[in-house]
Amino acid sequence: MDGIWQTIWDALRDPFRYPIDVNERIYIGYLATSLLLAVGVYAYLRRNKPDATPSGLLAFLFPKKVYLHKSAIADYQFFLVDRIVFALMVPIALVFVAPVTDMTAAALSRALGPIADPWDADAPWMLGLSMLSQILLTDFLLFYMHYIFHKIPTLWEFHKVHHSAEVMTPITAYRMHPVEVVFNMNVTALFTGLLLGLFAYLTGGGHPGFTIFGINAIQFAFYVVGFNLRHSHVPLGYGSVISQVLVSPWMHQVHHSRETRHLDMNMGFIFSFWDRMFGTLYVPKPDEADYALGLTTGEHVHFHNVLAMYFRPFANLARRWLKPAKTA
């Protein structure tokens, strides 16, 4: 019984861990670097578009119409509830990388025999190869899962939760239905474990990888350089050339637009060349500052409470599947 209460207590405390955990996207360090970049954007806009930019820095960084919007308040509420739910789900719903890695390495060893001349797990080229292959694999998986959640109607019902935001703050990144979160995390964990298992086999049990605080170095850099502006009102772009390779915060903001020209564009997480390959790349033009966020159907107004975020996707699917067939 004590174990159950401890599990519940740990889950209740879990939401408050995120700002002080370097593994989480809203770690205070990542928020701080995003804030500095936002100040730079403000300075640029005040110089080039003073009439369209608030005269006060705080008014630009933390506009009340964004941070006190009912959509944002719903995000805060959902974050607190969902992080508790997620903490309770972890042991029973998620695939973990380490066991998959170990099973893959063991399976390869049984099938092919121990490798006679293992690769040096600490060699710089191996560290670089492992880091790059991991981030490319993960990023492509995140892109493709995002793509299918837009293209498959049943999955779109769950992804609607994220796109129902009418304004965005860094907390909006967690406005994701548990069905989508579990699907994404399990697929990435499975394939990452398979890749790491291959490296473990080739290196005779090594675990090569260049990390910073235990995070893939490229992913760490991505979090530091403005990740939290992706879900914000701050239009940080990278220019037309760099945007062919990297997804800027502004490109992801446009992804949330309900304007026809923006629909189903910019599905990428870190790299934008996946979008280029799939024909979904859209680099915002300098004058594209005003566009509405949400769902084209107007359904977003029904998602601004915690219960709706959890259960409306199931209700939508039930209405679709149980809808009487038309008679001739």
N, C-alpha and C positions, 0 to 999 in steps of 0.2 A: 504493500500500500504506500509506503514511504517513497518507493521508486516512482509511482504514478504521480504523486504530488510534486516530486522534484521535477519530473518531466513537464508538468503543467506550469510550474513556477519558471522553469528555464524558458519555456515558450512565451510566457507573458513578458519576460524581460528582453526577449530577442529583438524586438523592433528598435530598442534603444542602443543596441550594439552597432548598428549600421554606420553611424557617423564616425565611430572610432575604430572601425575595422578596415584595414587597408585593402582587403579583398573585396569590399563592397563598393558599388559604384558611387554612392553618396558619402564616401569617406571624406572627412572634413578637409583633408589635403587636396583632394580632387575638386571639391567645391571652391576652395580658396584659389586655385589656379584658374578655374573657370571665371571666378569673379574678377580676377586681374585682367583676363582677356576681355571680359564684358566692359571693363573700364576703358580699355583700348578702343573697342568698338564705339563706345560713347564719344570718346574724344574725336574719332574719325567722323562720326555722323554730325557732331556739333560743328565741325569745321566745314563739312561739305553740304549738310542739310540742316542748318540751324533752326529753320522755321518748322521742321517736321520732327524735331527732337526736343524732349523736355529740357528746360534750362537747368534743372537740378539733377545732380548725379543720382541721388537716392530715388528720385521719382522715375528715372530711367531704369535703374537696376531692379527696383521692387515696386512696380506700379500696383496700386490697390486694385485696379480693374482686372488684373491677372491673379494676384495672390489671394484676393478675397472673393474671387468669382466662385459661384456655387460648384462649378466643375472642379476647381482647385481644392475647395473644401472637401468635396467628395474624394478626391485623391488622397488627402491627408487621412481621412477616416478609413479608407480602404487599405492604405498602407499599414496602419496600426493593426487592423483586424487580420489582413491577409498574411502579414509576416508571422503572426501567431499561428494561424492555420498552417502556413508553410512549414514552420518549425516542427509542428506535430506530424506533418505528412512525410518529412524527410526519411525517417527509417523505413517506411512501408511503401513509398511511391517512387523513390529515385534509384537509378542505377549509379553505382560509384565507379570512378575511373580505376582506382587501384586494384580491385578484384578482377576487373576485365583485363587489365594489363598483365597481372600475374597468370591468369588462365590462358591468355593468348601466348605469352612467352613459354609456358609449360606445354601447350599444345604444339607449338612449332618445334620445341625440343624433342617431343615424343615422335612427331611425324618426320622430322628431318635429321634428328640426332643433334647433339651439342655442336655448336659451331667450332671448327678446328682452330681458327685464328680470329678471335673476337676483335671487333673494331674498338679503338680507344675511345671510351665514353667521355674522356676529358679533353680530347683534342679540340682545338678551336673550331675546326671545320665541322666536327660532329655536333658541337654545341650550337653552332649557327644553323646547321641543317635541321636539327631537331626543333629549334625555336621557330624557324621559318615554316617548316612543314606543318607544325602544330597550328600556328596562327592561320595559315592558308586553309587548312582543313576546317578548322572551327569556323572561320569567317564564311567560307563557302556554305557550310551546313546551315549557319544562321541565315545567310541570304536565301538559300533555297527553301528552308522551312518558312521563312517570312513570305516568300513568293507563293508557296502553295496555300498558305493561310489566307492569301488574298484571292487566289484563283479557284479554290474548291469551296462551293457554297456552304457546306456543313462546317468546315473549319473557319470560314469567314464569320460565322455567327459568334464564335468565341473571340476572334480577333477584333470584332466590333468594339469590344470593351475598351481596348486601347485607343481605337480611333474615335471613340465617343467624346474624348476630351475636347472642350471648346477653347480652353486656354492650356498652356503647358508650363510646368515648373519641373525642376529636377525630380520631384516625387512622381511625376507622371510616368517615368520609366517603369515604375512598379504597378501601373494600372494595367495589369495583364491577368487574364482569366487563368485559374490554376490548371485547366486542361491544356492550355497552350504552354504554360511554364513547364509542366511535367513532361510534355511531349518534347519540347526543345531541349531541356536539360538531359533527358534520357538518351535522345539521339546523339547529342554531342558527346556525352559521357561514353556511350558505347563505341563510337568511331574513334574518339580520342584514345580510349583504352586499347583498341586494336592497334592503332599506330604506335603507341608507347610500348605495347607488348612486342611489336616487331623490332623496335629499337633495343628493347631489353634483351631480346634473343640475339640480335646482331652484335651487341656489346658484351655478351656473356653475363647478363644480369645487371648491367648499368642502367642508369636513368639520366641520360644526357639532356641538357636543356639550359638555356641562358635565362635566368629569372631574376627579378627584383622583388624582394619581399615575398618570394614564392609565386610570383605572377609572371607569366610570359613577358619578356622585356618589351616586345612590341605592343602588347595589350596594355601594359603599364603606361607606356608613353601615350597611348591613345586616351587613357583615362585622364592623364595629366593635362593634355593639350585640348581642353575644352569639351570633354565628353558631356558634362552636365549642361552645356548650352544647347545640346541637341533638342532637349525638351525645355524650351524657354522661348522668350520673345526676342532674344538678342540675335540679330541676323549676321552671324559670323560666317563669311564665305572664304573659300580658299583660292578663288580665281579660276578662270576657265581651264587652265592647264593642269594644275594640281588636282582639280575636281574630277579629272579623267581617271585618277588613281585612288584618291581618298574621298570619303564621304564627309563633307563639311557639316557643321551643325545646321547651317541654313538649308542645305539639301534635305536633311531629315525633317526640318520644320515644314518644308514644302510637301514632303511626303504625307503630312497630316492634313494638308489642305483638302477642302472639298470642292475646289474649282476643277472643272472638267479637264483642263490641260495638265493638272497635277496628279490625277487619279492613277493609282497603281505604279507610281514612279519612285525611284530611289529606294529600293528594298535593302540595299547594302548596310552592313554594320560598320566595318572599318574601310574596306576597299570598294571602290566604285566600279572597278573593271568588270565585276560580275554583272552589274546593271548594264554596262556597255555590251557585254556578250548576249544578254537576254533582251536587249532593246528597251530597257526600263530606266535609262539614265536621263536625268533632267537637271541641268545646271541653271539655277535661278538667274534671271536677268537683274541688273542693278535697280530697276524700277519696280520689281515685284515685292513690294513691302506690305501691301494690303491684300489679304486673302483670308477667307473664313475657314476655321477649323471645324472638324466634326464629320458627320455622316451626311451623304448627299440626300438621303431620304428625310432628314430632320429627326431621325430617331434618337440622336444623341441626347435630346432633352429628357429622355426616359431612363438614362443610365446614371444620373447623378446622385445615386445613393448606393450603399454597400450591397443591399439585398438584390437590387437590379443587376449590379455587375456580376454577381454570382449566378443568379437564376434566370435572368431574361434570355440568355442564349439558349438554355434548355426549353424555355417556353416558346421561343421563336421556332426552334426545330420541331417541337411537338405540333405547333400549328401548321407547319409546312407538311410534316409527314402524315398528319391525321386529317388534312384538308380533303373533303369529299371530292372524288373524281368528277369532272364535268361530264354530263350526259349529252349525247347528240340531240 
